[in-house]
Amino acid sequence: MSQADVLVIGLTVFALAVFVGFEIITKVPPTLHTPLMSGSNAISGITIAGAIISAGANQGVLTDWLGFAAVVFATVNAVGGFMVTHRMLGMFQKKK
């Protein structure tokens, strides 16, 4: 398989993931956003693991920098998601 074939397959998977993700998110009713946010935080953890593997693959300078950027962005996403979830759950606790 040539590098052009691998690139086309990768771009196809990316485009399909963007399309499916957009369709799923736009169809979710507002009452389900909090439980789904907890699930997306778990997915962000998986993304962090994959980004760390990518950053440490030593395939070249570009791969190292893209892997590092993926680690940073996935970490920000996961931490921000947990902070928002914690704040939303705090809204349902009894006042002291």
Summary of the structure (lengths in Angstrom):
residues: 96
radius of gyration: 17.4
end to end distance: 63.8
largest distance: 64.1
contacts: 211
relative contact order: 0.09
helix: 83%
strand: 0%
